[in-house]
Amino acid sequence: MTRRAGEAVLGWDIGGVNTKAARLEGSGTLASLRSVSEPYELQRRPEALVPTLLRLADWLGRDGIMAHGVTMTAELSQIFRTKREGVGFVLDAMERAFPHDRIAVYTVGGLFITPDEGRRRPLDVAASNWAATTALVASFEPDAILIDIGTTTTDIIPIAGGQVRATGRTDPERLQSGELVYTGVLRTPAEALVQDVPIPGGPAAVSAEGFALIGDALVWLGRLDSGACTAPTPDGRPPTREFAGERLARLVCADREILDDAAIDGIALALTEAQLARIVAGIERVRAGWPSISRAVVTGLGDFIATEAAKRAGLEVVALSERLGGAALTAPAAAVAWLLATQSAEITT
């Protein structure tokens, strides 16, 4: 793409529970990135997607925008019966929000295509955000494993020889390969991680009632600030340490009159250790195919978990925030903006 001074690109990562945007100025340098993220559950208010897109674009500034680069994971929302339907909904919203702007949709194969082509090839653009982030990282880390832990999921993607070496393309394929581990820093239900937890008197089986999330354990242990908890809590109460402790007690059908702080510590540690072990196993599984890789690039709201997991797996750690600053929290949006800004080929039709 040929750009003139004063022009900019907006990158989008449109998810089912968070929508992220990043603006890259005409210089094309990563230092010019500005980004924003807004929690927004598509399933609860599908009609609000267009206003959300417009609000984020206005926040970043719509002057001088020459194109929009789009990645997404929103197609997995339960509001849609198929991914084709979800992809179409997202692309329709982009075109309604920006009817006069150029829109380029990023594919898992590393190409930009038009919205019409994206509707014809929904599985090529569904869950494409990991591919954008990995392509950006590959531009400066030719041999590494990307570990991106968000609110809901973990991506573990190998890079070798400056190329993205993912085995899977679709979500089912990535779950099969271990490149997608379905656990994140906020939304993972506690019972998805453990079958029992320690309490006074011995281990207790956990209740499968959605009483607590991994975010509760991390807030209780002081590893995550409650202000970062954008996901709704299971009981609708605030994501403070006090209420997090109550939710964790409920996991074993107890309450805070029954379990003291030490008991809640034990439950929280059991949950975080189980999550960490699962992520380490995923890293080791992916790395087995690329044993010469010795570095990991970590990013996402759960980058502190990614750092610990990578070190346990014997990898040297590099934080993507060293390159992107605060925009690392919106890495796919930042990446797709950079990729579109630096892409020399025309958008495929």
Secondary structure, DSSP 8 states (H G I E B T S, - for coil): ----TT-EEEEEEE-SSEEEEEEEETT--GGG-EEEEEE--TTT-GGGHHHHHHHHHHHH--TTEEEEEEEE-GGGSTT-SSHHHHHHHHHHHHHHHSTTS-EEEE-TTS-EE-HHHHHH-HHHHTT-HHHHHHHHHHTT-SSEEEEEE-SS-EEEEEEETTEE--S--SHHHHHHHTSEE---SS--BGGGT-SEEEETTEEEE---S---BHHHHHHHTTSS-GGG--S--TTSS--SHHHHHHHHHHTTT--TTTS-HHHHHHHHHHHHHHHHHHHHHHHHHHHTT-TT--EEEEESTTHHHHHHHHHHTT-EEEETHHHHGGGGGGHHHHHHHHHHHH--S--B-
